[in-house]
Amino acid sequence: MSLLTEQIIHSLQDRAIPEKAAFFPQFFKAGPGEYGEGDLFLGVKVPDQRRIAKGFYREIPLGDLSELIQNPYHEVRLTALIALVYRYEKSKTEAERQELADFYLHHLDWVNNWDLVDTSCHPILGHFYWNKDKALFYHLAGSHDLWRQRVAMISSLYWIKKGDFDDALALAEDLKNHPHDLMHKAVGWMLREIGNLDFEAEMAFLKQHYRSMPRTALRYAIEKFPEDLRQDFLKGRI
């Protein structure tokens, strides 16, 4: 371990809050048989992680960043991913962005909880692949790995915000009947984001699919609808 990685980990340890360290395993479902089984927590708040990441993201070698992303402690991995996002956002060339996107893909095994996915995938992969072939995301969606599937769906947030819905809708259709509640939430969230920009685009998808969607996905998708319209969907009157 390099001196820099040791300093970063010590900085996180210095900001650890014991009460949060005790609470986070419950919040992130780290118990036996749960989706985050075996994860370890220091108890560091996200704003503190962001401040630490801002202090080192420019200078840290990718080898050291790789070591941090593979750390057993959740907050160390998240801090490293936040630093990677900052670095990607400041990159100036396509070659730099390619290197960082590839680096991120190489480390997907450690992007292994919903906050790690949601913080990092759309500003990196979503951005890099916006005007490129999206085959990667359909491959991830078909991988049968929960976190890779969530990466596929949440990466589309970047395209949605650019007004580009086609792949987001296609991925939502592929993943809408996923067995895990975390994917139901991801699909519903992306559909809601589409509706925020183009209500008719979301409505067209929902009219075709809402009867077969899990209830959680539907509730997330229609969260901001007028109450009478929400009830029409929930009661199957559309």
C-alpha positions in Angstrom: 0.0 0.0 0.0 1.4 3.4 -1.0 1.8 6.3 1.4 -1.0 8.2 -0.4 -3.5 5.3 -0.1 -2.6 5.0 3.6 -3.2 8.7 4.1 -6.6 8.5 2.4 -7.7 5.6 4.5 -6.5 7.3 7.6 -8.4 10.4 6.7 -11.6 8.3 6.3 -10.9 6.6 9.6 -10.5 9.9 11.4 -14.0 10.9 10.3 -15.7 7.6 11.3 -18.8 7.8 13.4 -19.3 4.7 15.5 -23.1 5.0 15.5 -23.1 5.1 11.7 -20.7 2.2 11.5 -23.3 0.2 13.5 -26.3 1.4 11.4 -24.9 1.2 7.8 -24.8 -2.7 7.7 -28.5 -2.6 8.3 -29.2 0.2 5.8 -27.0 -1.4 3.0 -28.3 -4.9 3.7 -24.9 -6.4 4.6 -26.3 -9.3 6.7 -26.2 -13.0 5.8 -28.2 -13.7 2.6 -28.7 -10.0 1.9 -27.6 -8.2 -1.2 -24.6 -6.5 0.5 -23.6 -9.6 2.5 -20.2 -9.3 4.1 -19.6 -5.6 3.4 -17.7 -3.6 6.0 -18.3 0.0 7.1 -16.3 2.7 8.8 -19.2 5.0 9.5 -18.2 8.0 7.3 -20.8 10.4 5.9 -20.9 11.0 2.1 -20.1 14.8 2.3 -16.9 13.9 4.2 -16.0 11.3 1.5 -16.5 13.9 -1.2 -14.3 16.4 0.6 -11.5 13.8 0.9 -11.9 12.7 -2.8 -11.6 16.3 -3.9 -8.2 16.5 -2.2 -6.6 13.6 -4.1 -8.4 12.8 -7.3 -6.0 14.8 -9.6 -2.8 13.3 -8.3 -3.5 9.7 -7.4 -2.1 7.1 -9.8 -4.6 4.7 -11.2 -2.8 1.8 -9.5 -3.5 3.4 -6.1 -7.1 4.2 -7.1 -7.5 0.5 -8.1 -6.3 -0.6 -4.7 -8.8 1.7 -3.0 -11.7 0.5 -5.2 -10.9 -3.0 -4.1 -10.8 -2.2 -0.4 -13.2 -4.2 1.8 -14.6 -1.1 3.4 -17.6 0.4 1.7 -16.6 4.0 2.3 -13.1 3.5 0.9 -14.6 2.1 -2.3 -17.2 4.9 -2.6 -14.6 7.6 -2.0 -12.4 6.1 -4.7 -15.3 6.0 -7.1 -16.2 9.6 -6.3 -12.6 10.5 -7.1 -12.8 8.6 -10.4 -15.9 10.6 -11.3 -14.2 13.9 -10.5 -11.2 12.8 -12.6 -13.4 11.8 -15.5 -15.4 15.0 -15.4 -12.1 17.0 -15.6 -10.6 14.9 -18.4 -9.9 16.9 -21.5 -9.3 14.3 -24.2 -11.2 11.3 -25.6 -8.2 9.1 -24.9 -8.3 10.1 -21.2 -12.0 9.4 -21.0 -11.6 6.1 -22.8 -8.9 5.1 -20.3 -11.1 6.0 -17.3 -14.2 4.4 -18.7 -12.2 1.2 -19.3 -10.7 1.4 -15.9 -14.2 1.7 -14.4 -15.5 -1.4 -16.4 -12.4 -3.4 -15.2 -13.4 -2.7 -11.6 -17.2 -3.5 -11.8 -16.8 -6.4 -9.4 -16.3 -3.8 -6.6 -19.1 -1.5 -7.7 -21.3 -3.7 -5.6 -24.0 -1.8 -3.8 -26.7 0.5 -5.1 -25.0 3.8 -3.9 -21.7 2.8 -5.5 -23.5 2.2 -8.8 -25.7 5.2 -8.6 -22.9 7.6 -7.8 -20.6 6.5 -10.5 -22.0 4.8 -13.6 -24.0 7.5 -15.3 -21.4 10.3 -15.1 -18.7 7.9 -16.4 -20.3 5.2 -18.6 -23.4 7.2 -19.4 -21.3 10.1 -20.6 -18.7 8.1 -22.5 -21.2 6.0 -24.4 -23.9 8.6 -25.1 -23.2 8.9 -28.8 -21.6 5.4 -29.1 -22.9 1.9 -29.7 -24.9 0.8 -26.6 -24.3 -3.0 -27.0 -22.3 -3.0 -23.7 -25.4 -2.1 -21.7 -27.5 -4.8 -23.2 -24.7 -7.2 -22.4 -24.7 -6.0 -18.8 -28.5 -6.1 -18.6 -28.4 -9.8 -19.6 -25.5 -10.7 -17.2 -27.7 -12.0 -14.4 -25.6 -10.0 -12.0 -27.7 -7.5 -10.0 -25.1 -4.7 -9.9 -24.1 -5.0 -13.5 -27.8 -4.9 -14.4 -28.3 -1.8 -12.3 -25.2 -0.2 -13.9 -26.9 -0.8 -17.3 -30.2 0.8 -16.2 -28.8 3.8 -14.2 -26.2 4.7 -16.8 -29.1 5.6 -19.0 -29.8 8.6 -16.7 -27.2 10.6 -18.6 -28.9 9.9 -22.0 -32.3 10.7 -20.5 -31.1 14.1 -19.3 -29.9 14.7 -22.9 -33.4 14.0 -24.2 -32.3 10.6 -25.6 -34.8 7.9 -24.4 -34.7 5.0 -26.9 -32.1 2.9 -25.1 -33.4 3.8 -21.7 -36.8 2.5 -22.7 -35.4 -0.6 -24.3 -33.4 -1.4 -21.2 -36.4 -0.7 -19.0 -38.4 -3.2 -21.1 -35.7 -5.8 -20.8 -35.3 -5.3 -17.0 -38.9 -4.4 -15.8 -39.7 -7.9 -14.6 -36.3 -8.5 -12.9 -36.8 -10.5 -9.7 -35.1 -8.0 -7.4 -36.7 -5.0 -5.8 -33.6 -2.9 -6.4 -34.1 -3.3 -10.1 -37.8 -2.5 -9.9 -36.8 0.8 -8.2 -34.2 1.5 -10.9 -36.6 0.9 -13.8 -39.3 3.0 -12.2 -36.9 5.8 -11.4 -35.6 6.0 -15.0 -39.2 6.0 -16.3 -40.0 8.8 -14.0 -37.0 10.8 -15.2 -38.2 10.3 -18.8 -41.6 11.5 -17.8 -40.1 14.6 -16.2 -38.9 15.6 -19.7 -41.5 14.0 -22.0 -44.7 12.9 -20.3 -46.1 11.3 -23.4 -43.0 9.1 -23.9 -43.4 7.7 -20.4 -47.2 7.3 -20.8 -46.7 5.4 -24.0 -44.4 2.9 -22.3 -46.6 2.6 -19.3 -49.8 2.0 -21.3 -48.1 -0.9 -23.0 -46.4 -2.4 -20.0 -47.9 -1.3 -16.7 -50.1 -4.3 -16.1 -47.1 -6.6 -16.2 -44.7 -4.4 -14.2 -43.9 -5.1 -10.6 -45.9 -2.8 -8.2 -42.7 -1.1 -6.9 -41.5 -0.2 -10.4 -44.9 1.2 -11.3 -45.2 3.2 -8.1 -41.7 4.8 -8.7 -42.6 5.6 -12.3 -45.9 7.3 -11.5 -44.8 9.0 -8.3 -45.2 12.5 -9.7 -48.4 11.9 -11.6 -51.6 13.7 -10.6 -53.3 11.7 -7.9 -56.3 10.7 -10.0 -54.1 9.4 -12.8 -51.9 7.5 -10.3 -55.0 5.8 -8.9 -56.1 4.9 -12.5 -52.8 3.1 -13.0 -52.7 1.5 -9.6 -56.3 0.2 -10.0 -55.8 -0.9 -13.7 -58.2 1.6 -15.2 -56.0 2.8 -18.0 
